[in-house]
Amino acid sequence: MDYIIEPRTEFYCQNFASLQKGLKMLRWHFSVLFSWDIFCICERVFAEVIDMAENSLYNSY
C-alpha cells in the first residue's frame, strides 16, 4: 500500500525540522551566555577577594 504525502504535510514537516534546528541553536546560545555570566560573576568575586587581601596587606604596615 502506497502512502500519498500531501504537500501540506510535507510543508509542516519541513517547518518542524527548521523549528527544531532553531531551538537547538537558541539553546546553545543561552548555554554559552549562561556560562559567560557565571565566568564574569566568579571573576568579579575573585577580584574583590584579591582587592581585600591587598588592602589588608597595605593597612597592616
PDB file with SEQRES, HELIX, SHEET and CRYST1 records, atoms N, CA, C and O in Angstrom:
SEQRES   1 A   61  MET ASP TYR ILE ILE GLU PRO ARG THR GLU PHE TYR CYS          
SEQRES   2 A   61  GLN ASN PHE ALA SER LEU GLN LYS GLY LEU LYS MET LEU          
SEQRES   3 A   61  ARG TRP HIS PHE SER VAL LEU PHE SER TRP ASP ILE PHE          
SEQRES   4 A   61  CYS ILE CYS GLU ARG VAL PHE ALA GLU VAL ILE ASP MET          
SEQRES   5 A   61  ALA GLU ASN SER LEU TYR ASN SER TYR                          
HELIX    1 AA1 PRO A    7  SER A   60  1                                  54    
CRYST1    1.000    1.000    1.000  90.00  90.00  90.00 P 1           1          
ATOM      1  N   MET A   1       0.843  -1.185   0.000  1.00  0.00           N  
ATOM      2  CA  MET A   1       0.000   0.000   0.000  1.00  0.00           C  
ATOM      3  C   MET A   1       0.885   1.243   0.000  1.00  0.00           C  
ATOM      4  O   MET A   1       1.738   1.409   0.872  1.00  0.00           O  
ATOM      5  N   ASP A   2       0.681   2.084  -0.951  1.00  0.00           N  
ATOM      6  CA  ASP A   2       1.460   3.316  -1.043  1.00  0.00           C  
ATOM      7  C   ASP A   2       0.748   4.436  -0.297  1.00  0.00           C  
ATOM      8  O   ASP A   2      -0.470   4.601  -0.378  1.00  0.00           O  
ATOM      9  N   TYR A   3       1.559   5.201   0.433  1.00  0.00           N  
ATOM     10  CA  TYR A   3       1.005   6.347   1.131  1.00  0.00           C  
ATOM     11  C   TYR A   3       1.260   7.600   0.310  1.00  0.00           C  
ATOM     12  O   TYR A   3       2.353   7.802  -0.220  1.00  0.00           O  
ATOM     13  N   ILE A   4       0.275   8.404   0.217  1.00  0.00           N  
ATOM     14  CA  ILE A   4       0.408   9.658  -0.514  1.00  0.00           C  
ATOM     15  C   ILE A   4       0.635  10.770   0.509  1.00  0.00           C  
ATOM     16  O   ILE A   4      -0.175  10.987   1.410  1.00  0.00           O  
ATOM     17  N   ILE A   5       1.746  11.456   0.346  1.00  0.00           N  
ATOM     18  CA  ILE A   5       2.050  12.566   1.249  1.00  0.00           C  
ATOM     19  C   ILE A   5       1.524  13.842   0.617  1.00  0.00           C  
ATOM     20  O   ILE A   5       1.917  14.220  -0.487  1.00  0.00           O  
ATOM     21  N   GLU A   6       0.648  14.478   1.322  1.00  0.00           N  
ATOM     22  CA  GLU A   6       0.110  15.736   0.808  1.00  0.00           C  
ATOM     23  C   GLU A   6       1.177  16.818   0.893  1.00  0.00           C  
ATOM     24  O   GLU A   6       2.012  16.796   1.798  1.00  0.00           O  
ATOM     25  N   PRO A   7       1.158  17.750  -0.027  1.00  0.00           N  
ATOM     26  CA  PRO A   7       2.139  18.850   0.031  1.00  0.00           C  
ATOM     27  C   PRO A   7       2.072  19.619   1.348  1.00  0.00           C  
ATOM     28  O   PRO A   7       3.087  20.095   1.855  1.00  0.00           O  
ATOM     29  N   ARG A   8       0.873  19.732   1.888  1.00  0.00           N  
ATOM     30  CA  ARG A   8       0.699  20.456   3.149  1.00  0.00           C  
ATOM     31  C   ARG A   8       1.453  19.750   4.277  1.00  0.00           C  
ATOM     32  O   ARG A   8       2.094  20.409   5.095  1.00  0.00           O  
ATOM     33  N   THR A   9       1.384  18.426   4.329  1.00  0.00           N  
ATOM     34  CA  THR A   9       2.073  17.658   5.363  1.00  0.00           C  
ATOM     35  C   THR A   9       3.582  17.798   5.226  1.00  0.00           C  
ATOM     36  O   THR A   9       4.299  17.940   6.217  1.00  0.00           O  
ATOM     37  N   GLU A  10       4.053  17.755   3.985  1.00  0.00           N  
ATOM     38  CA  GLU A  10       5.489  17.909   3.746  1.00  0.00           C  
ATOM     39  C   GLU A  10       5.959  19.298   4.184  1.00  0.00           C  
ATOM     40  O   GLU A  10       7.048  19.442   4.740  1.00  0.00           O  
ATOM     41  N   PHE A  11       5.142  20.307   3.936  1.00  0.00           N  
ATOM     42  CA  PHE A  11       5.465  21.675   4.352  1.00  0.00           C  
ATOM     43  C   PHE A  11       5.568  21.754   5.874  1.00  0.00           C  
ATOM     44  O   PHE A  11       6.485  22.382   6.402  1.00  0.00           O  
ATOM     45  N   TYR A  12       4.629  21.119   6.583  1.00  0.00           N  
ATOM     46  CA  TYR A  12       4.665  21.137   8.047  1.00  0.00           C  
ATOM     47  C   TYR A  12       5.903  20.422   8.578  1.00  0.00           C  
ATOM     48  O   TYR A  12       6.515  20.865   9.550  1.00  0.00           O  
ATOM     49  N   CYS A  13       6.270  19.305   7.930  1.00  0.00           N  
ATOM     50  CA  CYS A  13       7.454  18.560   8.372  1.00  0.00           C  
ATOM     51  C   CYS A  13       8.722  19.393   8.189  1.00  0.00           C  
ATOM     52  O   CYS A  13       9.601  19.387   9.051  1.00  0.00           O  
ATOM     53  N   GLN A  14       8.815  20.104   7.073  1.00  0.00           N  
ATOM     54  CA  GLN A  14       9.987  20.956   6.846  1.00  0.00           C  
ATOM     55  C   GLN A  14      10.033  22.087   7.866  1.00  0.00           C  
ATOM     56  O   GLN A  14      11.099  22.422   8.384  1.00  0.00           O  
ATOM     57  N   ASN A  15       8.878  22.672   8.152  1.00  0.00           N  
ATOM     58  CA  ASN A  15       8.842  23.748   9.148  1.00  0.00           C  
ATOM     59  C   ASN A  15       9.211  23.229  10.529  1.00  0.00           C  
ATOM     60  O   ASN A  15       9.901  23.912  11.286  1.00  0.00           O  
ATOM     61  N   PHE A  16       8.757  22.024  10.860  1.00  0.00           N  
ATOM     62  CA  PHE A  16       9.078  21.449  12.166  1.00  0.00           C  
ATOM     63  C   PHE A  16      10.572  21.182  12.287  1.00  0.00           C  
ATOM     64  O   PHE A  16      11.163  21.405  13.343  1.00  0.00           O  
ATOM     65  N   ALA A  17      11.184  20.703  11.203  1.00  0.00           N  
ATOM     66  CA  ALA A  17      12.628  20.447  11.221  1.00  0.00           C  
ATOM     67  C   ALA A  17      13.399  21.748  11.396  1.00  0.00           C  
ATOM     68  O   ALA A  17      14.367  21.794  12.154  1.00  0.00           O  
ATOM     69  N   SER A  18      12.983  22.804  10.705  1.00  0.00           N  
ATOM     70  CA  SER A  18      13.680  24.088  10.856  1.00  0.00           C  
ATOM     71  C   SER A  18      13.432  24.666  12.244  1.00  0.00           C  
ATOM     72  O   SER A  18      14.309  25.325  12.803  1.00  0.00           O  
ATOM     73  N   LEU A  19      12.253  24.427  12.806  1.00  0.00           N  
ATOM     74  CA  LEU A  19      11.967  24.889  14.168  1.00  0.00           C  
ATOM     75  C   LEU A  19      12.860  24.169  15.173  1.00  0.00           C  
ATOM     76  O   LEU A  19      13.391  24.791  16.094  1.00  0.00           O  
ATOM     77  N   GLN A  20      13.026  22.858  14.996  1.00  0.00           N  
ATOM     78  CA  GLN A  20      13.915  22.104  15.880  1.00  0.00           C  
ATOM     79  C   GLN A  20      15.349  22.611  15.783  1.00  0.00           C  
ATOM     80  O   GLN A  20      16.038  22.733  16.795  1.00  0.00           O  
ATOM     81  N   LYS A  21      15.792  22.904  14.577  1.00  0.00           N  
ATOM     82  CA  LYS A  21      17.143  23.419  14.368  1.00  0.00           C  
ATOM     83  C   LYS A  21      17.301  24.779  15.057  1.00  0.00           C  
ATOM     84  O   LYS A  21      18.317  25.043  15.699  1.00  0.00           O  
ATOM     85  N   GLY A  22      16.290  25.634  14.916  1.00  0.00           N  
ATOM     86  CA  GLY A  22      16.328  26.945  15.551  1.00  0.00           C  
ATOM     87  C   GLY A  22      16.346  26.848  17.065  1.00  0.00           C  
ATOM     88  O   GLY A  22      17.075  27.586  17.728  1.00  0.00           O  
ATOM     89  N   LEU A  23      15.547  25.939  17.619  1.00  0.00           N  
ATOM     90  CA  LEU A  23      15.518  25.766  19.075  1.00  0.00           C  
ATOM     91  C   LEU A  23      16.840  25.226  19.595  1.00  0.00           C  
ATOM     92  O   LEU A  23      17.292  25.605  20.676  1.00  0.00           O  
ATOM     93  N   LYS A  24      17.458  24.339  18.824  1.00  0.00           N  
ATOM     94  CA  LYS A  24      18.756  23.792  19.217  1.00  0.00           C  
ATOM     95  C   LYS A  24      19.805  24.906  19.260  1.00  0.00           C  
ATOM     96  O   LYS A  24      20.611  24.975  20.189  1.00  0.00           O  
ATOM     97  N   MET A  25      19.786  25.775  18.247  1.00  0.00           N  
ATOM     98  CA  MET A  25      20.738  26.881  18.206  1.00  0.00           C  
ATOM     99  C   MET A  25      20.464  27.869  19.347  1.00  0.00           C  
ATOM    100  O   MET A  25      21.395  28.383  19.967  1.00  0.00           O  
ATOM    101  N   LEU A  26      19.192  28.125  19.615  1.00  0.00           N  
ATOM    102  CA  LEU A  26      18.831  29.036  20.701  1.00  0.00           C  
ATOM    103  C   LEU A  26      19.290  28.481  22.042  1.00  0.00           C  
ATOM    104  O   LEU A  26      19.811  29.217  22.880  1.00  0.00           O  
ATOM    105  N   ARG A  27      19.095  27.176  22.243  1.00  0.00           N  
ATOM    106  CA  ARG A  27      19.535  26.541  23.487  1.00  0.00           C  
ATOM    107  C   ARG A  27      21.048  26.642  23.630  1.00  0.00           C  
ATOM    108  O   ARG A  27      21.548  26.863  24.733  1.00  0.00           O  
ATOM    109  N   TRP A  28      21.789  26.484  22.530  1.00  0.00           N  
ATOM    110  CA  TRP A  28      23.246  26.599  22.563  1.00  0.00           C  
ATOM    111  C   TRP A  28      23.653  28.022  22.928  1.00  0.00           C  
ATOM    112  O   TRP A  28      24.555  28.224  23.741  1.00  0.00           O  
ATOM    113  N   HIS A  29      22.990  29.007  22.327  1.00  0.00           N  
ATOM    114  CA  HIS A  29      23.323  30.404  22.628  1.00  0.00           C  
ATOM    115  C   HIS A  29      23.081  30.722  24.095  1.00  0.00           C  
ATOM    116  O   HIS A  29      23.900  31.384  24.732  1.00  0.00           O  
ATOM    117  N   PHE A  30      21.948  30.247  24.640  1.00  0.00           N  
ATOM    118  CA  PHE A  30      21.659  30.520  26.045  1.00  0.00           C  
ATOM    119  C   PHE A  30      22.651  29.832  26.965  1.00  0.00           C  
ATOM    120  O   PHE A  30      23.022  30.389  27.997  1.00  0.00           O  
ATOM    121  N   SER A  31      23.089  28.625  26.608  1.00  0.00           N  
ATOM    122  CA  SER A  31      24.061  27.938  27.460  1.00  0.00           C  
ATOM    123  C   SER A  31      25.398  28.662  27.433  1.00  0.00           C  
ATOM    124  O   SER A  31      26.083  28.744  28.453  1.00  0.00           O  
ATOM    125  N   VAL A  32      25.776  29.193  26.264  1.00  0.00           N  
ATOM    126  CA  VAL A  32      27.026  29.955  26.175  1.00  0.00           C  
ATOM    127  C   VAL A  32      26.920  31.240  26.986  1.00  0.00           C  
ATOM    128  O   VAL A  32      27.845  31.592  27.718  1.00  0.00           O  
ATOM    129  N   LEU A  33      25.794  31.943  26.857  1.00  0.00           N  
ATOM    130  CA  LEU A  33      25.609  33.188  27.613  1.00  0.00           C  
ATOM    131  C   LEU A  33      25.598  32.919  29.111  1.00  0.00           C  
ATOM    132  O   LEU A  33      26.179  33.679  29.886  1.00  0.00           O  
ATOM    133  N   PHE A  34      24.935  31.832  29.524  1.00  0.00           N  
ATOM    134  CA  PHE A  34      24.881  31.493  30.942  1.00  0.00           C  
ATOM    135  C   PHE A  34      26.274  31.171  31.460  1.00  0.00           C  
ATOM    136  O   PHE A  34      26.641  31.586  32.560  1.00  0.00           O  
ATOM    137  N   SER A  35      27.053  30.432  30.672  1.00  0.00           N  
ATOM    138  CA  SER A  35      28.427  30.109  31.080  1.00  0.00           C  
ATOM    139  C   SER A  35      29.265  31.376  31.191  1.00  0.00           C  
ATOM    140  O   SER A  35      30.066  31.514  32.115  1.00  0.00           O  
ATOM    141  N   TRP A  36      29.083  32.298  30.255  1.00  0.00           N  
ATOM    142  CA  TRP A  36      29.829  33.556  30.280  1.00  0.00           C  
ATOM    143  C   TRP A  36      29.453  34.378  31.515  1.00  0.00           C  
ATOM    144  O   TRP A  36      30.320  34.981  32.148  1.00  0.00           O  
ATOM    145  N   ASP A  37      28.145  34.402  31.862  1.00  0.00           N  
ATOM    146  CA  ASP A  37      27.702  35.127  33.061  1.00  0.00           C  
ATOM    147  C   ASP A  37      28.325  34.536  34.315  1.00  0.00           C  
ATOM    148  O   ASP A  37      28.782  35.275  35.187  1.00  0.00           O  
ATOM    149  N   ILE A  38      28.347  33.220  34.414  1.00  0.00           N  
ATOM    150  CA  ILE A  38      28.951  32.563  35.578  1.00  0.00           C  
ATOM    151  C   ILE A  38      30.434  32.918  35.664  1.00  0.00           C  
ATOM    152  O   ILE A  38      30.946  33.204  36.747  1.00  0.00           O  
ATOM    153  N   PHE A  39      31.124  32.900  34.521  1.00  0.00           N  
ATOM    154  CA  PHE A  39      32.542  33.260  34.499  1.00  0.00           C  
ATOM    155  C   PHE A  39      32.742  34.695  34.980  1.00  0.00           C  
ATOM    156  O   PHE A  39      33.640  34.960  35.779  1.00  0.00           O  
ATOM    157  N   CYS A  40      31.909  35.625  34.498  1.00  0.00           N  
ATOM    158  CA  CYS A  40      32.046  37.040  34.881  1.00  0.00           C  
ATOM    159  C   CYS A  40      31.788  37.240  36.371  1.00  0.00           C  
ATOM    160  O   CYS A  40      32.485  38.015  37.026  1.00  0.00           O  
ATOM    161  N   ILE A  41      30.790  36.544  36.904  1.00  0.00           N  
ATOM    162  CA  ILE A  41      30.491  36.669  38.339  1.00  0.00           C  
ATOM    163  C   ILE A  41      31.659  36.138  39.163  1.00  0.00           C  
ATOM    164  O   ILE A  41      32.081  36.778  40.127  1.00  0.00           O  
ATOM    165  N   CYS A  42      32.182  34.973  38.790  1.00  0.00           N  
ATOM    166  CA  CYS A  42      33.319  34.403  39.530  1.00  0.00           C  
ATOM    167  C   CYS A  42      34.538  35.307  39.429  1.00  0.00           C  
ATOM    168  O   CYS A  42      35.268  35.481  40.405  1.00  0.00           O  
ATOM    169  N   GLU A  43      34.758  35.881  38.259  1.00  0.00           N  
ATOM    170  CA  GLU A  43      35.897  36.781  38.076  1.00  0.00           C  
ATOM    171  C   GLU A  43      35.768  38.000  38.983  1.00  0.00           C  
ATOM    172  O   GLU A  43      36.753  38.435  39.579  1.00  0.00           O  
ATOM    173  N   ARG A  44      34.564  38.555  39.094  1.00  0.00           N  
ATOM    174  CA  ARG A  44      34.349  39.720  39.957  1.00  0.00           C  
ATOM    175  C   ARG A  44      34.559  39.349  41.427  1.00  0.00           C  
ATOM    176  O   ARG A  44      35.150  40.118  42.185  1.00  0.00           O  
ATOM    177  N   VAL A  45      34.080  38.184  41.821  1.00  0.00           N  
ATOM    178  CA  VAL A  45      34.246  37.750  43.216  1.00  0.00           C  
ATOM    179  C   VAL A  45      35.726  37.589  43.532  1.00  0.00           C  
ATOM    180  O   VAL A  45      36.193  38.065  44.566  1.00  0.00           O  
ATOM    181  N   PHE A  46      36.465  36.924  42.655  1.00  0.00           N  
ATOM    182  CA  PHE A  46      37.903  36.749  42.900  1.00  0.00           C  
ATOM    183  C   PHE A  46      38.634  38.084  42.910  1.00  0.00           C  
ATOM    184  O   PHE A  46      39.558  38.279  43.699  1.00  0.00           O  
ATOM    185  N   ALA A  47      38.227  39.007  42.037  1.00  0.00           N  
ATOM    186  CA  ALA A  47      38.863  40.327  42.017  1.00  0.00           C  
ATOM    187  C   ALA A  47      38.617  41.058  43.337  1.00  0.00           C  
ATOM    188  O   ALA A  47      39.517  41.715  43.860  1.00  0.00           O  
ATOM    189  N   GLU A  48      37.409  40.945  43.870  1.00  0.00           N  
ATOM    190  CA  GLU A  48      37.102  41.589  45.157  1.00  0.00           C  
ATOM    191  C   GLU A  48      37.911  40.957  46.286  1.00  0.00           C  
ATOM    192  O   GLU A  48      38.408  41.662  47.164  1.00  0.00           O  
ATOM    193  N   VAL A  49      38.042  39.647  46.267  1.00  0.00           N  
ATOM    194  CA  VAL A  49      38.817  38.963  47.311  1.00  0.00           C  
ATOM    195  C   VAL A  49      40.279  39.393  47.239  1.00  0.00           C  
ATOM    196  O   VAL A  49      40.908  39.641  48.268  1.00  0.00           O  
ATOM    197  N   ILE A  50      40.818  39.481  46.030  1.00  0.00           N  
ATOM    198  CA  ILE A  50      42.213  39.913  45.878  1.00  0.00           C  
ATOM    199  C   ILE A  50      42.375  41.358  46.339  1.00  0.00           C  
ATOM    200  O   ILE A  50      43.357  41.690  47.004  1.00  0.00           O  
ATOM    201  N   ASP A  51      41.417  42.222  45.990  1.00  0.00           N  
ATOM    202  CA  ASP A  51      41.477  43.619  46.443  1.00  0.00           C  
ATOM    203  C   ASP A  51      41.444  43.707  47.961  1.00  0.00           C  
ATOM    204  O   ASP A  51      42.184  44.491  48.556  1.00  0.00           O  
ATOM    205  N   MET A  52      40.588  42.905  48.591  1.00  0.00           N  
ATOM    206  CA  MET A  52      40.513  42.931  50.060  1.00  0.00           C  
ATOM    207  C   MET A  52      41.828  42.455  50.667  1.00  0.00           C  
ATOM    208  O   MET A  52      42.293  43.008  51.663  1.00  0.00           O  
ATOM    209  N   ALA A  53      42.427  41.428  50.066  1.00  0.00           N  
ATOM    210  CA  ALA A  53      43.702  40.922  50.581  1.00  0.00           C  
ATOM    211  C   ALA A  53      44.799  41.970  50.425  1.00  0.00           C  
ATOM    212  O   ALA A  53      45.607  42.158  51.335  1.00  0.00           O  
ATOM    213  N   GLU A  54      44.836  42.650  49.289  1.00  0.00           N  
ATOM    214  CA  GLU A  54      45.835  43.705  49.085  1.00  0.00           C  
ATOM    215  C   GLU A  54      45.622  44.858  50.060  1.00  0.00           C  
ATOM    216  O   GLU A  54      46.583  45.391  50.615  1.00  0.00           O  
ATOM    217  N   ASN A  55      44.378  45.239  50.264  1.00  0.00           N  
ATOM    218  CA  ASN A  55      44.089  46.339  51.197  1.00  0.00           C  
ATOM    219  C   ASN A  55      44.497  45.979  52.616  1.00  0.00           C  
ATOM    220  O   ASN A  55      45.023  46.817  53.349  1.00  0.00           O  
ATOM    221  N   SER A  56      44.255  44.738  53.002  1.00  0.00           N  
ATOM    222  CA  SER A  56      44.637  44.346  54.361  1.00  0.00           C  
ATOM    223  C   SER A  56      46.160  44.313  54.503  1.00  0.00           C  
ATOM    224  O   SER A  56      46.688  44.604  55.577  1.00  0.00           O  
ATOM    225  N   LEU A  57      46.871  43.960  53.423  1.00  0.00           N  
ATOM    226  CA  LEU A  57      48.338  43.990  53.472  1.00  0.00           C  
ATOM    227  C   LEU A  57      48.848  45.421  53.614  1.00  0.00           C  
ATOM    228  O   LEU A  57      49.746  45.693  54.411  1.00  0.00           O  
ATOM    229  N   TYR A  58      48.267  46.334  52.831  1.00  0.00           N  
ATOM    230  CA  TYR A  58      48.708  47.729  52.895  1.00  0.00           C  
ATOM    231  C   TYR A  58      48.347  48.370  54.231  1.00  0.00           C  
ATOM    232  O   TYR A  58      49.101  49.193  54.750  1.00  0.00           O  
ATOM    233  N   ASN A  59      47.213  48.003  54.782  1.00  0.00           N  
ATOM    234  CA  ASN A  59      46.776  48.601  56.049  1.00  0.00           C  
ATOM    235  C   ASN A  59      47.551  48.050  57.240  1.00  0.00           C  
ATOM    236  O   ASN A  59      47.575  48.670  58.303  1.00  0.00           O  
ATOM    237  N   SER A  60      48.178  46.901  57.073  1.00  0.00           N  
ATOM    238  CA  SER A  60      48.905  46.319  58.207  1.00  0.00           C  
ATOM    239  C   SER A  60      50.251  47.001  58.428  1.00  0.00           C  
ATOM    240  O   SER A  60      50.843  46.854  59.497  1.00  0.00           O  
ATOM    241  N   TYR A  61      50.750  47.749  57.433  1.00  0.00           N  
ATOM    242  CA  TYR A  61      52.043  48.433  57.597  1.00  0.00           C  
ATOM    243  C   TYR A  61      51.874  49.829  58.130  1.00  0.00           C  
ATOM    244  O   TYR A  61      52.860  50.539  58.325  1.00  0.00           O  
TER     245      TYR A  61                                                      
END                                                                             
